[in-house]
Amino acid sequence: MPDLVMIGEKFSVSVGGAQLMGRRLGEGLPVVFLHAGVCDKRMWAEQMAMVADEGWQAIAYDRRGYGETESPDVAFNHVDDLESLLKALDIHAAVFVGCSMGGGLAVDFALRHPGQVIGLVLIGTSITGAPWSATDVENQIEAAEEDAYERGDLEMINRVQAHEWLDGPRTSGGRVTGAPRELFLDMNAIVLSKPQLTLEEERPSAWTRVGEVGAPTMLLVGDEDFSALIERHETLSEEMPNAFAAVLEGVAHIPSIERPELVNTMLIEFLDAIEGGDDENEDGEESDED
């Protein structure tokens, strides 16, 4: 297991038979981190420490089927779980930072509760109901993953998914090495070893509604990510009315562990802009800048 210790206060929230396990660090306006589908809350350790140092409150938790969270195989909805968690932590509004499936959850929550979303940071984001396409090279690695699943080879699945999501599907396997790779393999091994949850409720499509998300949004995607996610990034940048978009060079799907300093820099700039906007609204003054 990698040498990573998440700092901050541990918490547990009981929701519909599950115990959602998380960490809370710092004080101030809350920033809720939502992990990718091949990770757990530890993918945000560097970002949590940074935002807490900058005067924000950082919250991250493991969804059902991930990390330290335990859940029986009962009907559930990740948006409902997030609602319950925020209520238990007495959080009425927050900035939501989501990667991949975590980003899709953030968008679904924003559509349901727009008044509770101060801002969004979406990295290589999933969108419920969005289309998917792949290049020939990407199809080959997806076929290798499917073959490993058919054989029940969890170790091979983990290695293939590290190639897909950490290295990038069009790169050579093993591009990302050292602690980031060890962390990814450990997080995803836990996901793969968890009992399957078969009763997750299907969420309504958000793909045709992304233009309704009016919160300030920063869209990020790595240029080594799946081509469908890069195309989706471009579409979202056009459809979301208050979005800023940037492509991160030389990284794939999980830049928070591959290039934490890059993500930290962009995240704190976005949070500073959010905080500055709130200050202007409170003072009833407008900026002199264009």
C-alpha positions as CSV (number, residue, x, y, z in Angstrom):
1,M,0.0,0.0,0.0
2,P,1.4,3.5,-0.8
3,D,2.8,5.7,1.9
4,L,-0.1,8.2,1.9
5,V,-1.8,9.5,5.0
6,M,-4.8,11.7,4.6
7,I,-4.9,14.4,7.2
8,G,-8.0,15.9,8.7
9,E,-10.9,14.8,10.8
10,K,-12.5,11.4,10.0
11,F,-16.2,11.3,9.8
12,S,-18.9,8.7,9.1
13,V,-22.4,9.3,7.9
14,S,-25.1,6.6,8.0
15,V,-27.3,6.7,4.9
16,G,-29.8,4.0,3.9
17,G,-27.8,1.1,5.5
18,A,-24.4,2.4,4.3
19,Q,-21.7,4.1,6.3
20,L,-20.1,6.8,4.1
21,M,-16.6,7.4,5.3
22,G,-14.8,10.7,4.7
23,R,-12.4,13.3,5.8
24,R,-12.9,17.0,6.7
25,L,-10.1,19.5,6.9
26,G,-9.9,23.3,7.5
27,E,-12.5,26.0,8.0
28,G,-14.3,28.4,5.8
29,L,-16.5,27.9,2.7
30,P,-16.7,24.2,1.9
31,V,-15.2,22.5,-1.1
32,V,-16.6,19.0,-1.6
33,F,-14.3,16.6,-3.6
34,L,-16.0,13.8,-5.5
35,H,-13.7,11.0,-6.7
36,A,-13.4,9.1,-10.0
37,G,-14.9,5.6,-10.5
38,V,-11.4,4.0,-10.4
39,C,-10.3,5.8,-7.3
40,D,-11.4,6.8,-3.8
41,K,-11.2,10.0,-1.6
42,R,-7.4,9.6,-1.5
43,M,-7.0,10.9,-5.0
44,W,-7.8,14.4,-3.6
45,A,-5.3,14.4,-0.6
46,E,-3.0,17.0,-2.2
47,Q,-5.9,19.3,-3.2
48,M,-7.5,19.0,0.2
49,A,-4.4,20.0,2.1
50,M,-3.9,23.0,-0.3
51,V,-7.4,24.4,-0.1
52,A,-7.4,24.0,3.7
53,D,-4.1,26.0,3.9
54,E,-5.8,28.7,1.7
55,G,-8.7,29.1,4.1
56,W,-11.3,26.8,2.7
57,Q,-12.9,23.8,4.2
58,A,-12.2,20.5,2.3
59,I,-14.5,17.5,2.4
60,A,-14.1,14.2,0.6
61,Y,-15.8,10.9,1.1
62,D,-15.9,7.4,-0.4
63,R,-19.1,6.7,-2.3
64,R,-20.8,3.3,-2.0
65,G,-18.6,0.6,-3.5
66,Y,-15.3,2.5,-2.9
67,G,-12.6,2.9,-0.3
68,E,-13.6,2.6,3.4
69,T,-17.3,3.0,2.8
70,E,-19.4,-0.1,3.5
71,S,-22.9,-0.8,2.0
72,P,-25.3,-3.7,1.7
73,D,-26.7,-4.4,-1.7
74,V,-29.8,-2.2,-1.4
75,A,-31.5,0.3,-3.6
76,F,-29.6,3.7,-3.6
77,N,-28.9,6.8,-5.6
78,H,-25.5,8.7,-5.3
79,V,-27.3,12.1,-5.5
80,D,-29.5,11.1,-2.6
81,D,-26.4,10.0,-0.7
82,L,-24.7,13.3,-1.4
83,E,-27.7,15.2,-0.2
84,S,-27.8,13.2,3.1
85,L,-24.1,13.7,3.6
86,L,-24.3,17.5,3.2
87,K,-27.2,17.7,5.5
88,A,-25.4,15.6,8.2
89,L,-22.4,17.9,7.9
90,D,-24.6,21.0,8.0
91,I,-23.4,22.2,4.6
92,H,-25.9,24.4,2.8
93,A,-23.8,25.4,-0.2
94,A,-20.4,24.4,-1.5
95,V,-18.0,24.4,-4.4
96,F,-18.0,20.9,-5.9
97,V,-14.8,19.4,-7.5
98,G,-15.4,16.2,-9.4
99,C,-13.4,13.9,-11.6
100,S,-14.9,11.5,-14.1
101,M,-18.0,9.9,-12.4
102,G,-17.5,12.4,-9.5
103,G,-18.0,15.2,-12.0
104,G,-21.2,13.6,-13.4
105,L,-22.5,13.4,-9.8
106,A,-21.7,17.1,-9.3
107,V,-23.6,18.0,-12.4
108,D,-26.6,15.9,-11.5
109,F,-26.6,17.5,-8.0
110,A,-26.3,21.0,-9.6
111,L,-29.4,20.3,-11.8
112,R,-31.4,19.2,-8.8
113,H,-30.1,21.9,-6.3
114,P,-28.8,24.9,-8.2
115,G,-29.0,27.1,-5.2
116,Q,-26.6,24.9,-3.3
117,V,-23.8,25.1,-5.8
118,I,-21.3,28.0,-5.5
119,G,-19.1,26.7,-8.3
120,L,-18.0,23.5,-10.1
121,V,-14.7,22.1,-11.1
122,L,-15.1,19.2,-13.5
123,I,-12.1,17.1,-14.6
124,G,-12.5,14.6,-17.5
125,T,-16.1,14.6,-16.4
126,S,-18.8,12.0,-16.9
127,I,-22.2,13.3,-17.8
128,T,-25.2,11.1,-17.2
129,G,-26.6,10.1,-20.6
130,A,-23.7,11.4,-22.7
131,P,-22.7,9.6,-25.9
132,W,-19.4,7.6,-26.1
133,S,-17.2,6.8,-29.0
134,A,-13.6,5.4,-29.3
135,T,-10.7,5.3,-31.7
136,D,-9.3,2.0,-33.0
137,V,-6.5,2.1,-30.4
138,E,-9.0,2.9,-27.6
139,N,-11.2,0.0,-28.8
140,Q,-8.3,-2.4,-28.5
141,I,-7.5,-1.5,-24.8
142,E,-11.3,-1.6,-24.0
143,A,-11.3,-5.1,-25.5
144,A,-8.4,-6.1,-23.3
145,E,-10.3,-4.9,-20.3
146,E,-13.4,-6.8,-21.3
147,D,-11.4,-10.0,-21.8
148,A,-9.9,-9.6,-18.3
149,Y,-13.4,-9.2,-16.9
150,E,-14.6,-12.3,-18.7
151,R,-11.7,-14.3,-17.1
152,G,-12.3,-12.8,-13.7
153,D,-8.6,-11.7,-13.5
154,L,-8.8,-8.7,-11.1
155,E,-5.1,-8.1,-11.2
156,M,-5.1,-7.9,-15.0
157,I,-8.2,-5.6,-14.9
158,N,-6.4,-3.3,-12.5
159,R,-3.3,-3.1,-14.8
160,V,-5.4,-2.5,-17.9
161,Q,-7.4,0.2,-16.2
162,A,-4.2,1.9,-15.0
163,H,-3.1,2.0,-18.6
164,E,-6.5,3.4,-19.7
165,W,-7.1,6.0,-17.0
166,L,-3.7,6.8,-15.5
167,D,-1.4,6.5,-18.5
168,G,-4.0,7.3,-21.1
169,P,-5.4,4.9,-23.7
170,R,-3.3,6.1,-26.6
171,T,0.0,6.0,-24.7
172,S,2.3,3.1,-23.8
173,G,1.5,1.4,-20.6
174,G,3.5,2.4,-17.6
175,R,3.9,6.1,-18.6
176,V,3.1,7.2,-15.0
177,T,5.4,5.6,-12.4
178,G,6.2,5.8,-8.8
179,A,3.8,6.9,-6.0
180,P,1.0,8.0,-8.3
181,R,0.9,4.5,-9.9
182,E,1.1,2.7,-6.6
183,L,-1.8,4.9,-5.3
184,F,-4.0,4.3,-8.3
185,L,-3.4,0.5,-8.2
186,D,-4.2,0.4,-4.5
187,M,-7.4,2.5,-4.8
188,N,-8.7,0.6,-7.8
189,A,-7.9,-2.8,-6.3
190,I,-10.2,-1.9,-3.4
191,V,-13.0,-1.0,-5.9
192,L,-12.5,-4.3,-7.8
193,S,-12.6,-6.3,-4.6
194,K,-15.8,-4.8,-3.2
195,P,-19.0,-6.8,-3.5
196,Q,-21.0,-5.7,-6.5
197,L,-23.9,-3.3,-5.8
198,T,-26.6,-4.3,-8.2
199,L,-29.5,-2.0,-7.1
200,E,-28.2,1.5,-8.0
201,E,-31.0,3.6,-9.3
202,E,-30.6,5.0,-12.8
203,R,-30.3,8.8,-12.8
204,P,-32.1,10.8,-15.5
205,S,-30.0,12.0,-18.4
206,A,-28.2,15.3,-17.9
207,W,-26.6,15.5,-21.4
208,T,-29.4,17.6,-22.9
209,R,-29.6,19.8,-19.8
210,V,-26.0,21.0,-19.2
211,G,-27.0,24.4,-20.5
212,E,-29.1,24.8,-17.4
213,V,-26.1,24.7,-15.1
214,G,-25.4,28.3,-14.4
215,A,-22.9,28.1,-11.6
216,P,-19.3,29.3,-12.4
217,T,-17.6,26.2,-13.8
218,M,-14.0,25.3,-14.6
219,L,-13.7,22.4,-17.1
220,L,-10.4,20.5,-17.3
221,V,-9.4,17.6,-19.4
222,G,-6.0,15.9,-20.0
223,D,-4.8,15.7,-23.6
224,E,-3.9,12.0,-23.1
225,D,-7.5,11.2,-21.9
226,F,-10.0,9.2,-24.0
227,S,-10.9,11.1,-27.2
228,A,-14.6,11.0,-26.3
229,L,-13.9,12.9,-23.1
230,I,-11.9,15.5,-24.9
231,E,-14.8,15.9,-27.4
232,R,-17.2,16.1,-24.5
233,H,-15.1,18.8,-22.9
234,E,-15.3,20.9,-26.0
235,T,-19.1,20.5,-26.2
236,L,-19.5,21.4,-22.5
237,S,-17.4,24.5,-22.9
238,E,-19.8,25.7,-25.6
239,E,-23.1,24.6,-23.9
240,M,-22.5,25.6,-20.3
241,P,-23.2,29.3,-20.0
242,N,-20.6,30.2,-17.3
243,A,-17.8,27.9,-18.0
244,F,-14.0,28.3,-18.4
245,A,-12.3,25.4,-20.2
246,A,-8.6,24.3,-20.4
247,V,-6.8,21.3,-21.8
248,L,-4.0,20.0,-19.6
249,E,-0.9,18.9,-21.6
250,G,0.8,15.7,-20.9
251,V,-1.7,14.2,-18.5
252,A,-4.6,11.7,-18.7
253,H,-7.7,11.1,-16.6
254,I,-6.4,11.5,-13.1
255,P,-4.3,14.7,-13.1
256,S,-4.9,15.3,-9.3
257,I,-2.4,12.5,-8.6
258,E,-0.3,12.7,-11.8
259,R,0.3,16.4,-11.6
260,P,-1.0,17.6,-8.3
261,E,0.8,21.0,-8.4
262,L,-0.8,21.8,-11.8
263,V,-4.3,21.0,-10.5
264,N,-3.7,22.9,-7.3
265,T,-2.6,26.0,-9.1
266,M,-5.7,26.1,-11.3
267,L,-8.0,25.1,-8.5
268,I,-6.9,27.9,-6.1
269,E,-7.1,30.5,-8.9
270,F,-10.7,29.4,-9.5
271,L,-11.5,29.5,-5.8
272,D,-10.0,32.9,-5.5
273,A,-12.2,34.1,-8.3
274,I,-15.2,32.6,-6.7
275,E,-14.4,34.2,-3.4
276,G,-13.7,37.6,-5.1
277,G,-17.1,37.4,-6.8
278,D,-18.8,36.7,-3.5
279,D,-17.0,39.7,-1.9
280,E,-18.2,42.0,-4.8
281,N,-21.8,40.8,-4.4
282,E,-21.7,41.4,-0.6
283,D,-20.3,44.9,-1.0
284,G,-22.8,45.7,-3.8
285,E,-19.9,46.8,-6.0
286,E,-18.8,45.7,-9.5
287,S,-15.3,45.1,-10.7
288,D,-13.6,47.8,-12.9
289,E,-12.0,45.0,-14.9
290,D,-13.4,43.8,-18.2
